Amino acid sequence: MTPPRKGFDGAAVLSVGGILAALGAATCCVVPFALFVAGVSGAWIGNLTALKPYQPLFVGLAVVCLGGGYYAVYRKPKAADCVEGSYCARPSSNRNAKIGLWVATVLIVIAVGFPYAARLFLDA
């Protein structure tokens, strides 16, 4: 008898990776604006714009993680080796991965679209 696997399945890991990469992509533009709107101030917020050159790298990493995650959740057939009582056997594991993937997708759309949307409001 195979002992139950502990830890997360691939879709959950990819959704967390997508969220982290999306947050990295948003760090240069969206995060300073959100902190400013929330009333947080300080000269250190300007240092977050130093990550602007790395935004395409974060976006690319997020797209790769999201693509793999969406494939694992929606297209890949369920593994027959999922042992009863393990994380992948729980119905919430698939739901958590889907929520993570959709949150990461929204974050990456905001991170990529924010500079364009801000121009529409600031050029008026």
C-alpha positions in Angstrom: 0.0 0.0 0.0 1.3 3.4 -1.0 1.3 6.0 1.8 -0.7 9.1 1.1 1.2 12.0 -0.6 1.6 15.1 1.5 1.8 18.5 0.0 0.2 20.1 -3.0 -0.5 18.9 -6.5 1.0 20.6 -9.5 -2.0 22.8 -10.2 -1.8 24.3 -6.8 1.9 25.0 -7.0 1.4 26.6 -10.5 -1.4 28.8 -9.2 0.7 30.0 -6.3 3.6 30.6 -8.8 1.2 32.6 -11.0 0.1 34.7 -8.1 3.6 35.5 -7.0 4.7 36.3 -10.5 1.7 38.5 -11.0 2.5 40.4 -7.8 6.0 40.8 -9.0 4.7 42.3 -12.3 2.4 44.6 -10.3 5.2 45.8 -7.9 6.5 48.5 -10.2 3.2 50.3 -11.0 0.1 49.0 -9.2 1.5 48.4 -5.8 2.9 52.0 -5.3 -0.4 53.4 -6.5 -2.4 51.2 -4.2 -0.2 52.1 -1.2 -0.6 55.8 -2.0 -4.4 55.4 -2.2 -4.4 53.5 1.1 -2.6 56.5 2.7 0.8 54.8 3.1 3.6 57.2 2.2 7.3 57.3 2.3 10.3 57.7 0.1 10.8 54.0 -0.1 7.7 53.6 -2.2 9.6 55.2 -5.1 12.1 52.4 -4.9 9.5 50.0 -6.1 9.7 51.5 -9.5 13.2 50.1 -9.8 11.5 46.8 -10.7 10.0 48.2 -13.9 12.6 46.6 -16.2 11.8 43.2 -14.8 8.0 43.5 -15.4 8.1 41.5 -18.8 10.0 38.7 -17.0 7.4 38.5 -14.3 4.6 38.7 -16.8 6.2 35.9 -18.9 6.7 33.7 -15.8 3.1 34.3 -14.7 1.8 33.4 -18.2 3.8 30.2 -18.1 2.6 29.3 -14.6 -1.0 30.1 -15.5 -0.9 28.1 -18.8 0.4 25.1 -17.0 -2.0 25.5 -14.1 -5.0 25.9 -16.4 -3.9 22.8 -18.3 -3.5 20.8 -15.1 -6.9 21.9 -13.8 -9.1 22.0 -16.9 -7.6 19.8 -19.6 -5.4 17.2 -17.9 -7.3 14.0 -17.0 -7.4 13.1 -13.3 -4.5 11.0 -12.2 -5.4 7.4 -11.3 -2.6 7.4 -8.7 -4.3 9.9 -6.5 -4.4 8.0 -3.2 -7.4 8.2 -1.0 -6.8 10.7 1.9 -4.1 12.7 0.0 -4.4 16.3 -0.9 -5.3 15.7 -4.6 -8.2 13.4 -3.5 -10.0 16.2 -1.7 -12.5 18.1 -3.8 -11.3 21.4 -2.3 -7.9 20.9 -3.8 -9.2 21.5 -7.4 -11.4 24.4 -6.2 -8.4 26.1 -4.4 -6.2 25.8 -7.5 -9.0 27.3 -9.7 -9.5 30.2 -7.3 -5.7 30.8 -7.3 -5.5 30.7 -11.0 -8.3 33.1 -11.5 -6.9 35.5 -8.9 -3.5 35.4 -10.6 -5.2 36.0 -14.0 -7.0 39.1 -12.6 -3.8 40.4 -11.0 -1.8 40.0 -14.2 -4.4 41.7 -16.3 -4.4 44.6 -13.8 -0.6 44.7 -13.8 -0.4 44.8 -17.6 -3.4 47.0 -18.2 -2.8 49.6 -15.4 -0.3 51.8 -17.2 -2.7 52.0 -20.2 -5.8 52.7 -18.1 -3.9 55.3 -16.0 -3.0 57.3 -19.2 -6.7 57.5 -20.1 -7.5 59.1 -16.8 -4.4 61.3 -16.4 -4.5 62.7 -20.0 -8.0 64.1 -19.6 
